[in-house]
Amino acid sequence: MGILNKISTAVKKVFVSESELAKASKSIELRLATLREIMQQNGIDFYLVPSIDAHNSEYVPNCWQRRAWISDFTGSAGEALIGLDNALLSTDGRYFIQAVAELDSNYFELLKQQGFVSEVELWLAKHAQGKTLAIDAQVVGIARFNQLSKLMDSLGGKLIKLSDNLVDQAKLQLNEDLSLPNAPAIKLDIKYTGECVADKLIWLRNELNHHKTNYIALNALDEIAWLFNIRGNDIDFNPYVISYALISDNIAVLYADISKFSAAVIAELSGVGVDVKSYADFKHDLGAISTSILLDDKVASQWMLDAVKDEVHKLFISSPIVLRKSRKNATEINGMRNSHIKDAVAMVSFLHWIENNWQSGIDEISSADKLESFRYQQEGIYGLSFASISGFAGNGAIIHYRASESTKKVIDDSTLYLIDSGGQYLDGTTDITRTLHLGNPTAIQKLHYTLVLKGHLALTRAKFVEGTKGEHLDALARMPLWERGLNYRHGTGHGVGCFLGVHEGPQKISQAPSTVSLQEGMIVSNEPGLYIANEYGIRIENLLLVKQTDIESEYGRFYEFEDLTLVPYCNKLIDETILSDLDKQQLNYYYATIRNVVMPLLSGEVCSWLDKELKQF
């Protein structure tokens, strides 16, 4: 029986109470009716609502959370397809349980993403003969637009590009706020970045010359933040400034809300030849280009392409910044190490606290808040890197669960508690998951936890030859589970930025094909898991740095991982009888590192608690 088939009414209530459902039902009926009226007025049969915004962002500001608004599904990945008579929501395995709970089945059908082909497109291929499909050109990448266009042509239908977003029109009709965030921007010092803006621009211009093109247009917020060494707070948990950029041999222009920048920041950027212009000027300046331009067709929107003159030569390749940004320099690596040491102090303090205070009636929200408070005691903290996943018992089985006042559970010693959280520090980004049991775990709970741990350890100690991609290593983390007929429905690892996004490409460890190999300086997560619906979830996550080994042979250079995360595992959940000698040696080395690096920064009861946790296997 599939995991989703086990979902009970109780799981539905994990996300919303019955009264909230009733209220939402009325609301979504009105939202859908308003959108469909606009569709009818424009002769549209289907309207596609992606989760991304004009900047291809995974996490978007509230004003652009259009898919969540029209569907009530709040996960970070997925898209809605709205027809005149039906509505569908497609998402991946991380969100199946959440989608079932949040979607009103009276209005939405769930399409479960199984492979790497869009379920929406598969559905359209069967049901959209001779129909019109419309999409906002600002929220669809060039490559995806071409794919959709070919599909609709093959069906005898038509893909319509819209200059206005129909969800925004519906929101306006319902008197909803569409204003953009106005958080101030900051300039990040070279002591954190390791490279000044002027040098980054020289490198990027050399890349343009190499590719024999004159301009590059950027809409990815993390790329822009990295290039100009700026950070902001326009999007929750992501230190970005909503912006575009245009670079050539002669110009470097940052397009944003100028009021977000102090006079000092504007002067500093101007000093290295960067002009700050209004966000609205970007389209006009794109249209003024008369030579050639590089556009990342997986990220740049169709709207951007439409703004460029037809006669301008277009080079469709990945932005050079993507790979360069992923390979952290020495300053960034040291910063990531430092931020993880600080984060370890916060996390260890939290683990000591919850073990000694759960008896007072701590719930999922207050627990996550307490961990956040420990992080805010650390130097250089900027905020959280994502909304903490704090799930006790069955809530922990919901992969991207987010506790609310109506869903929160009180944490006790009866079963497992999962906490997945991270911090944004000026010198780095952290992401850690630990699964705890505050009482006496059962044999099956210990077995499940140890199987996940064994996969986690196996991936950490991997050595691999140059050219190895993430999909080549993914099975290492799954093998102990596979041997027992178990698995998990998410990737094993995602890339992580340095005081940037907690999810960063192109690097990843997943069953999905990778576009690049794992390279020195990249940082990835290592987070296998196991989820028993309605009972508990287990996930263990550390961040790993890719670095060279001293092995080099006729087969090339070899690489390995360095653990950045320095927090002990839950020892009472480890079944030592199924640990190999290599597993035990690895745990002992890891715990010795924590003892040497983290323990000197602690004192009193917390230090004594950690000392006891750092056992020898």
C-alpha positions in Angstrom: 0.0 0.0 0.0 1.4 3.4 -1.0 2.1 5.9 1.7 -0.6 8.3 0.5 -3.3 5.6 0.8 -2.6 5.5 4.5 -3.6 9.1 5.1 -6.5 9.5 7.5 -8.8 12.4 8.3 -6.5 13.2 11.1 -3.7 13.9 8.7 -6.0 16.3 6.9 -6.2 18.2 10.1 -2.5 18.5 10.3 -2.7 21.5 8.1 -6.2 23.0 8.6 -9.0 22.6 11.0 -12.5 21.8 9.7 -13.7 25.4 10.3 -10.6 26.7 8.4 -11.5 24.3 5.5 -15.0 25.6 5.3 -13.8 29.2 5.2 -11.1 28.4 2.7 -13.7 26.5 0.5 -15.7 29.7 0.1 -12.7 31.8 -0.5 -11.2 29.5 -3.1 -14.6 29.3 -4.9 -14.5 33.0 -5.2 -10.9 33.2 -6.3 -11.4 30.5 -9.0 -14.6 32.1 -10.2 -12.9 35.5 -10.5 -10.0 34.1 -12.5 -12.2 32.1 -14.8 -14.3 35.1 -15.6 -11.1 36.9 -16.7 -10.1 33.8 -18.7 -13.5 33.7 -20.5 -13.2 37.4 -21.4 -9.9 36.7 -23.0 -10.9 33.4 -24.8 -8.6 31.2 -22.7 -9.4 27.6 -22.0 -6.5 26.9 -19.6 -4.2 29.1 -17.6 -0.9 27.9 -16.1 0.1 29.3 -12.7 3.7 28.3 -11.8 5.2 28.7 -8.4 8.1 30.8 -9.7 8.2 34.5 -10.2 9.8 36.7 -12.9 13.2 35.8 -11.4 12.7 32.0 -11.5 12.8 32.0 -7.7 11.9 28.9 -5.7 10.8 31.1 -2.8 8.9 34.3 -3.8 7.7 37.3 -2.0 4.1 37.3 -0.7 2.8 39.5 -3.5 4.0 36.9 -6.1 2.8 33.7 -4.4 0.2 33.3 -7.1 0.0 29.5 -7.2 -0.5 29.4 -3.4 -3.2 32.0 -3.7 -5.2 30.3 -6.4 -4.9 26.7 -4.9 -4.2 27.0 -1.2 -1.2 24.7 -1.6 1.7 26.3 0.1 4.6 24.1 -0.8 7.6 25.6 -2.5 7.4 23.5 -5.7 4.5 22.8 -8.1 2.2 24.4 -10.6 -1.5 24.9 -11.0 -3.4 24.5 -14.2 -6.8 26.2 -14.2 -9.4 25.3 -16.7 -12.8 26.8 -17.2 -14.4 23.7 -15.6 -11.6 22.0 -13.7 -8.3 22.8 -11.8 -5.2 20.7 -11.2 -2.2 20.9 -9.0 1.1 19.1 -9.8 3.9 18.7 -7.3 6.6 16.2 -6.4 6.9 13.5 -3.7 8.1 15.9 -1.0 4.7 17.4 -1.0 2.2 14.6 -1.7 0.9 14.4 1.8 0.9 18.2 2.2 -1.0 18.7 -1.1 -3.6 16.1 -0.2 -4.2 18.0 3.1 -4.2 21.6 1.7 -6.1 21.1 -1.5 -9.9 21.2 -1.5 -10.8 18.1 -3.6 -14.0 19.7 -4.5 -12.1 22.1 -6.7 -8.6 20.6 -7.3 -7.3 17.3 -8.6 -3.7 16.4 -7.5 -1.2 15.3 -10.2 1.6 13.4 -8.5 4.9 14.0 -10.1 6.5 10.6 -10.6 9.4 11.1 -13.0 11.2 14.0 -14.6 8.5 14.9 -17.1 5.9 17.5 -16.3 2.6 16.0 -15.2 0.8 19.1 -16.4 2.2 18.6 -19.8 1.2 14.9 -19.8 -2.3 15.9 -18.8 -2.5 18.6 -21.5 -1.4 16.1 -24.1 -4.5 14.0 -23.3 -7.1 16.8 -22.7 -6.2 20.0 -24.5 -6.8 19.1 -28.2 -7.7 22.3 -30.0 -7.6 24.4 -26.8 -5.9 27.6 -25.8 -3.3 27.6 -23.0 -2.2 31.0 -21.6 0.7 32.0 -19.4 2.3 35.2 -18.1 5.5 35.5 -20.2 7.4 36.9 -17.1 7.0 33.6 -15.2 8.0 31.1 -17.8 11.5 30.3 -18.8 12.5 30.5 -22.5 13.1 26.7 -22.8 9.9 25.9 -21.0 7.9 28.3 -23.2 9.3 26.6 -26.3 8.4 23.2 -24.9 4.8 24.3 -24.2 4.5 26.0 -27.6 5.5 22.8 -29.4 3.0 20.8 -27.3 0.1 23.0 -28.0 1.0 23.2 -31.7 1.0 19.3 -31.8 -2.5 19.4 -30.3 -3.9 21.8 -32.8 -4.2 24.3 -30.0 -2.5 27.6 -29.2 -0.1 29.0 -26.5 -0.9 32.6 -25.6 1.7 34.9 -24.2 0.3 37.4 -21.8 1.9 40.7 -20.7 -0.2 40.8 -17.6 -0.7 38.1 -14.9 -4.3 37.0 -14.7 -4.0 36.0 -11.1 -2.8 39.5 -10.3 -5.8 40.8 -12.1 -8.1 38.6 -10.0 -6.4 39.7 -6.8 -6.9 43.3 -7.8 -10.6 42.7 -8.4 -10.8 41.2 -4.9 -8.9 44.2 -3.5 -5.8 42.3 -2.5 -2.4 44.0 -2.0 0.1 43.6 -4.8 2.8 46.0 -3.5 6.4 44.8 -3.7 8.6 44.5 -0.5 10.8 47.5 0.3 13.4 46.1 2.7 16.8 47.9 2.6 19.8 46.4 0.9 23.3 46.0 2.3 26.7 45.8 0.8 28.6 42.7 1.9 32.2 43.3 2.9 35.1 41.6 1.1 36.0 39.9 4.4 32.9 37.8 3.8 32.9 37.5 0.0 36.6 37.0 -0.6 36.3 38.8 -4.0 35.4 42.4 -4.8 32.8 43.5 -7.3 35.4 44.9 -9.7 37.2 41.6 -10.0 34.0 39.7 -10.5 33.1 42.0 -13.3 36.5 41.5 -15.0 36.0 37.8 -14.8 32.4 38.0 -16.2 33.5 40.2 -19.0 36.2 37.8 -19.9 33.5 35.1 -20.0 31.5 37.2 -22.4 34.5 37.7 -24.6 35.2 34.0 -24.5 31.7 33.3 -25.8 32.0 36.2 -28.3 28.9 38.0 -27.0 28.5 41.6 -25.9 25.9 41.5 -23.1 24.5 39.2 -20.4 21.1 39.8 -18.9 20.5 38.4 -15.4 17.2 37.8 -13.6 18.2 35.2 -11.0 18.4 37.0 -7.7 21.1 34.9 -6.2 23.4 35.5 -9.2 22.8 39.2 -8.9 23.4 39.3 -5.2 26.7 37.3 -5.7 27.9 39.5 -8.5 27.4 42.8 -6.8 28.1 41.6 -3.2 24.7 42.9 -2.1 22.2 41.3 0.2 18.6 42.2 1.1 15.5 40.9 2.8 12.8 41.1 0.1 12.0 37.4 0.4 11.6 35.5 3.6 14.8 33.6 4.5 16.6 34.5 1.3 18.9 37.5 1.5 18.0 38.9 -1.9 17.1 42.2 -3.5 14.4 42.0 -6.2 16.4 43.1 -9.2 17.7 42.6 -12.7 21.2 43.2 -14.1 22.7 44.0 -17.5 26.4 43.6 -18.1 28.7 44.4 -21.1 32.2 45.5 -21.7 31.1 49.0 -21.2 28.3 48.9 -18.7 27.2 47.2 -15.5 23.7 48.1 -14.5 21.7 47.0 -11.4 17.9 47.5 -11.8 16.1 47.7 -8.5 14.1 49.9 -6.2 16.7 52.7 -5.7 15.2 53.7 -2.4 16.5 50.4 -0.9 20.1 51.5 -1.3 21.8 54.0 0.9 23.9 56.8 -0.6 27.0 55.1 0.6 26.1 51.8 -1.1 25.3 53.6 -4.4 28.6 55.5 -4.2 30.5 52.3 -3.6 28.9 50.6 -6.5 29.4 53.6 -8.7 33.1 53.6 -7.8 33.5 50.3 -9.6 31.4 51.3 -12.6 28.0 49.9 -11.5 25.0 52.1 -12.2 21.9 51.6 -10.1 18.7 52.3 -12.1 15.0 51.8 -11.6 13.6 48.3 -11.7 11.2 49.4 -14.4 14.0 50.5 -16.7 15.2 47.0 -17.4 12.8 46.2 -20.3 13.6 49.4 -22.1 17.3 48.9 -21.8 17.0 45.3 -23.1 15.2 46.6 -26.1 18.0 49.1 -26.8 20.6 46.4 -27.4 21.7 46.1 -31.0 24.5 43.5 -31.0 24.5 40.2 -29.1 23.3 38.9 -25.7 23.7 35.8 -23.5 20.5 34.5 -22.0 20.2 31.5 -19.7 17.2 29.9 -21.4 16.4 27.8 -18.3 16.2 30.9 -16.1 15.6 33.9 -18.2 11.9 34.5 -18.9 10.2 34.6 -22.3 9.3 38.2 -21.4 13.0 39.0 -21.4 13.5 37.4 -24.8 10.5 39.3 -26.2 12.0 42.5 -25.1 15.2 41.9 -27.1 15.1 42.9 -30.8 14.7 40.1 -33.3 17.9 41.1 -35.1 20.1 40.8 -32.0 22.1 37.6 -31.8 21.1 35.4 -28.8 23.3 32.9 -27.1 21.3 30.5 -25.1 23.6 28.8 -22.5 23.8 28.6 -18.7 24.9 31.7 -17.0 28.7 31.5 -16.2 27.9 32.8 -12.7 26.0 29.6 -11.7 29.0 27.4 -11.7 31.4 30.0 -10.5 29.2 30.9 -7.5 28.8 27.2 -6.6 32.6 26.8 -6.2 33.3 28.6 -3.0 36.5 30.5 -2.7 38.8 30.2 0.4 37.2 33.1 2.2 33.7 31.7 1.7 34.8 28.2 2.7 36.3 29.5 6.0 33.1 31.5 6.5 30.9 28.4 6.0 33.1 26.6 8.5 32.8 29.4 11.0 29.0 29.7 10.6 28.6 26.0 11.2 30.6 26.2 14.4 28.4 29.0 15.6 25.3 27.0 14.5 26.6 24.0 16.3 26.8 26.0 19.6 23.1 27.0 19.0 22.0 23.5 18.1 23.8 21.8 21.0 22.3 24.4 23.4 18.9 23.6 22.0 19.3 19.8 22.3 20.3 20.2 25.9 17.4 22.5 26.5 14.7 20.4 25.0 15.9 17.2 26.7 15.6 19.0 30.1 12.5 21.1 29.5 10.1 19.1 27.3 8.2 18.0 30.5 6.8 21.6 30.7 4.6 21.2 27.7 6.7 22.4 24.8 5.0 22.3 21.4 6.4 22.3 17.8 6.2 26.1 17.4 7.7 27.0 20.8 10.5 24.4 20.2 11.5 26.0 16.9 11.3 29.4 18.4 13.6 28.4 21.2 16.2 27.1 18.6 15.9 30.4 16.7 16.6 32.3 20.0 19.8 30.3 20.4 20.8 31.2 16.9 20.2 34.9 17.6 22.8 34.7 20.3 25.5 34.0 17.8 27.7 36.6 16.2 26.8 37.6 12.6 23.3 36.1 12.6 21.0 37.6 9.9 18.0 35.3 10.2 16.8 31.8 9.4 17.7 30.2 6.1 14.1 28.7 5.8 11.0 28.2 7.8 11.9 25.6 10.4 10.4 22.1 10.0 9.4 21.1 13.5 7.4 17.9 13.4 6.5 15.6 16.3 5.0 12.1 15.7 3.0 12.0 12.5 3.8 15.6 11.6 7.4 14.6 11.2 6.3 12.2 8.4 5.3 15.2 6.3 8.5 16.0 4.6 8.1 19.8 4.4 5.7 20.2 7.3 5.3 23.7 8.8 3.6 23.9 12.2 0.7 26.3 12.8 -1.5 27.2 15.7 -4.1 24.7 14.5 -1.7 21.8 13.8 1.0 22.0 16.4 1.6 19.1 18.7 3.0 19.0 22.2 6.3 17.2 22.2 6.7 14.4 24.7 8.7 11.2 25.2 6.4 8.8 23.4 7.9 8.9 19.9 10.2 10.7 17.5 10.6 14.5 17.0 12.2 15.9 13.8 13.7 19.4 13.6 15.1 20.7 10.3 16.3 24.2 10.5 19.1 26.6 9.5 20.5 30.0 9.8 21.7 32.8 7.6 24.9 34.3 8.9 27.0 37.1 7.4 29.7 34.5 6.7 27.6 31.5 5.7 24.4 29.5 5.4 23.5 26.5 7.5 21.0 23.7 7.2 20.7 20.8 9.7 18.2 18.1 10.5 18.2 16.0 13.7 15.7 13.4 14.8 15.3 12.9 18.5 13.5 10.6 20.9 13.2 12.0 24.4 12.1 8.7 26.0 12.7 5.0 25.2 12.5 4.2 21.5 11.2 0.9 20.2 13.3 -1.6 18.4 11.7 -0.7 15.0 12.3 3.0 15.6 16.0 2.3 16.3 16.2 0.1 13.3 14.7 2.8 11.0 16.9 5.5 12.5 20.1 3.4 12.1 19.3 2.5 8.5 19.0 6.2 7.7 22.2 6.9 9.7 24.1 4.2 7.8 23.2 5.7 4.5 24.1 9.2 5.8 27.5 7.9 6.9 28.2 6.0 3.7 27.7 9.1 1.6 29.8 11.2 3.9 32.8 8.9 3.5 32.6 8.5 -0.2 35.6 9.1 -2.3 35.0 9.7 -6.0 36.8 10.5 -9.2 36.7 13.8 -11.0 33.6 14.0 -13.2 31.4 12.2 -10.8 27.8 13.6 -10.6 25.4 13.6 -7.8 23.2 10.9 -9.3 26.2 8.6 -9.2 26.4 8.9 -5.4 22.7 9.0 -4.5 22.4 5.3 -4.1 25.0 5.2 -1.4 22.6 6.9 1.0 19.6 4.8 -0.1 21.2 1.4 -0.1 20.7 0.4 3.6 17.0 1.3 3.2 16.7 -0.4 -0.2 18.0 -3.6 1.3 14.9 -3.6 3.6 12.4 -2.5 0.9 12.4 1.1 2.1 13.0 4.4 0.5 12.3 8.2 0.6 10.6 10.5 -1.9 13.1 13.3 -2.1 16.6 14.0 -3.3 19.5 13.1 -1.0 21.2 16.5 -1.3 20.9 20.0 -2.6 23.5 22.7 -3.2 23.8 25.4 -0.6 25.0 29.0 -1.1 27.2 31.2 1.1 24.9 33.7 2.8 22.7 33.1 -0.2 20.0 30.5 -0.9 19.8 27.4 1.2 18.9 25.7 -2.1 21.5 26.4 -4.8 22.4 24.8 -8.1 23.7 23.3 -10.2 25.1 20.8 -7.8 22.9 18.2 -6.2 22.8 14.6 -5.0 19.6 13.0 -6.4 18.2 10.3 -8.7 17.5 13.1 -11.1 20.2 13.7 -13.8 22.7 16.4 -12.9 24.1 18.9 -15.4 27.5 19.2 -13.8 29.9 17.1 -11.8 30.6 17.6 -8.1 33.6 20.0 -8.0 36.0 21.4 -5.4 34.4 24.1 -3.2 30.8 23.0 -3.8 28.6 22.5 -0.8 25.8 20.0 -0.7 23.4 18.6 1.9 23.4 14.9 2.9 19.9 14.2 4.1 18.5 10.7 3.7 15.2 10.0 5.5 12.3 7.6 6.1 8.7 8.6 6.7 6.0 6.4 8.3 2.7 8.1 7.6 0.7 9.1 10.7 3.5 7.8 12.9 6.9 9.6 12.6 9.5 10.9 10.3 13.3 10.4 10.4 15.8 12.6 8.6 19.5 13.2 9.3 21.1 16.1 7.5 24.6 17.6 7.5 26.2 19.9 5.0 29.3 18.6 3.1 32.1 20.5 1.4 33.6 18.9 -1.7 37.4 18.9 -1.5 40.3 17.2 -3.2 42.0 14.2 -1.7 45.7 13.4 -2.0 44.8 10.7 -4.5 45.6 11.3 -8.1 46.1 8.5 -10.6 45.8 7.7 -14.3 42.0 7.9 -13.7 42.3 11.6 -12.7 41.9 13.5 -9.4 39.8 12.2 -6.6 37.5 14.1 -4.3 35.9 13.6 -0.8 33.5 15.3 1.5 34.3 17.3 4.6 31.5 17.5 7.3 30.7 21.1 8.0 27.9 20.3 10.4 29.2 19.5 13.9 26.3 18.2 16.0 26.0 14.8 17.6 23.3 12.3 16.4 20.7 10.9 18.7 22.7 8.0 20.3 19.7 6.4 22.0 18.2 5.8 18.5 21.3 4.0 17.2 21.2 0.3 17.1 24.9 -0.5 17.4 24.4 -4.1 16.4 23.9 -3.2 12.7 26.7 -0.6 12.6 29.8 -1.8 10.7 33.3 -1.3 12.1 33.7 1.4 9.5 30.5 3.1 10.7 31.8 3.1 14.3 35.2 4.5 13.3 33.6 7.2 11.4 31.3 8.2 14.3 34.2 8.2 16.7 36.2 10.5 14.4 33.2 12.8 14.0 32.5 13.0 17.7 36.2 13.7 18.4 36.0 16.6 16.0 33.0 18.0 17.8 34.8 17.6 21.1 37.8 19.5 19.8 36.0 22.3 17.9 32.6 22.9 19.6 33.0 21.9 23.2 35.6 24.6 24.1 32.9 27.2 23.1 30.4 25.8 25.7 30.3 25.9 29.5 28.3 24.7 32.4 25.6 22.2 32.0 25.5 22.4 28.2 29.2 21.5 28.1 28.7 18.6 30.5 25.7 17.4 28.4 27.7 17.4 25.2 30.6 15.6 26.9 28.2 12.7 27.8 26.7 12.6 24.2 30.1 12.3 22.6 30.4 8.6 23.4 32.8 6.1 21.8 31.3 3.3 19.7 
